[in-house]
Amino acid sequence: MRLAHTIADVHVIAVRVALPKATRIHALEARSHITPIYEAAGGSDRVDRTQQPIVARASKRLTWRGRARFGPNLDTALAIHRNASANQACCRNRIRAKLPKILPVKEAQPTLFELPARVIEPAAVDPALQAVSASLSPALRLGTMSWSFAGWRGLVYGHDAEPKLLAEAGLTAYSRHPLLRSVEVDRSFYDPLPEQYFADLARQVPEDFRFLVKAHEECTLSRFPKHARYGKRQAEPNPRFLDPSYAEGAVVGACVPGLGTKLAAILFQFPPQDAGDPRAFADRLQAFLERLPRGVPYAVELRNAELLTPAYARALTASGALHAHNAWGTMPSLLAQARLIPPPARRPLIVRWLMPRGAEYEAQRSRFLPFDRLVEPDLPTRTEIATLVSKALAHDVPAFVLVNNKAEGCAPASIVELARAIAPR
């Protein structure tokens, strides 16, 4: 597909084709300072950053912004270069080209440059694991927190799986593991992700697969931590804390249409922080949850034990939200959490097995890398999860259990042992 418009004697041409990443970045050393900016139909000022080829002014090279797999054609890039050079005087400022319509990728005309889909092969299926899977209730969904770990080759992915492709194309192989029927999207905690990202994930898995999506951290941080990645915002109050308008636009509005029925819940994880008076926190949390779009399952995870109060439990019940039971740090045990939470906020049951109580995140990470085997089995927590899940299933309550590598050293291996503990009950 080729779109061409002439503005101020500068031709801006866009062609969608698939090229290797190296070709996209290094094909042309552009000498111009022009930046084509595309607007949606109707002249909207909002730019779709996932589908923009941009000639970067700073680096003076052709690049691609976003995660789209389509890069500009070399001939097109050369055309931009020639036109920009011929009009150097008018190319020093940004030029906005209003295009009547940019076709979606699926409607774009195929080209000779399209590459075959990248495929990650699954690990060989162990018949013993198939037998364990067949013995489990279909109402139980086990999964991991993220999925792009090279150490899982031979356990989840084939031995020759390319590590750099796992994040983008690994879920199809992941979902063929007999015990992995759900997964947690962790990346969305650090940056809001576009609808297309979630739609791409959904296409990789079967219909009965489910995703737990972590909301962007700016929904749940009252104040930005003193950490380098927050830059000048360190220790500053966060104006988006428990802001339902921001949560709706940055989180709900992207993952709900992107995942559709494959969305299990949106998780609002509250990191350890000074959250103030527990009662005031519960009241504000309830107001926040009640103003979010209806019909979407929401879950809340606390990492401040003092916030786990009767007022918090009432806030969940009143707003229809769920409590995410977590094995983490200084939080009460999973069974203790369950005793404080009324049944409506535990249906379905959500359990997140992060690490042993009292352990430190970075210490666990350094000890357990590359996450390819069980290093320190945590039998008390495993038994507690098996007990809680078995009780839920006995009362026809669906259950989700998401496991972190820092729990015992290797999340898929932990899931195998957990499944074996649940199956005989």
Buried (B, 14 or more C-beta within 10 A) or exposed (E): EEBEBEEEEBBBBBBBBBBEEEBBBEBBEBEBBBBBBBBBEEEEEEBBEBBBBBBBBEEEBBBBEBBBBBBBBBEBBBBBBEBBEBBEEBBEEEBBBBBEEBEEBEEBEEBEBBEEEEEBEBBEEEEEBEEBBEEBBEBBBBBBBBBBBBBBBEBBBBEEBBBEBBBBBBBBBBBBBBBBBBBBBBBBBEEBBBBBBBBBBBEBBEEEBBBBBBBBBBBBBBBBBEEEEBEEBEEEEBEBBBBBEBBBEBBBBBBBEBBEEBBBBBBBBBBBBEBEEBBEBBBBBBBBBBBBEEEBBBBBBBBBBEBBBEBBBBBBBBBBBBBBBBBBBEBBBBEEBBEBBEEBBBBBBBBBBBBBBEBEEEEBBEEBEEBBEBBBBBEEBBEBBBBBBBBBBEEEBBBBBBBBBBBBBBBBBBBBBBBBBBBEE
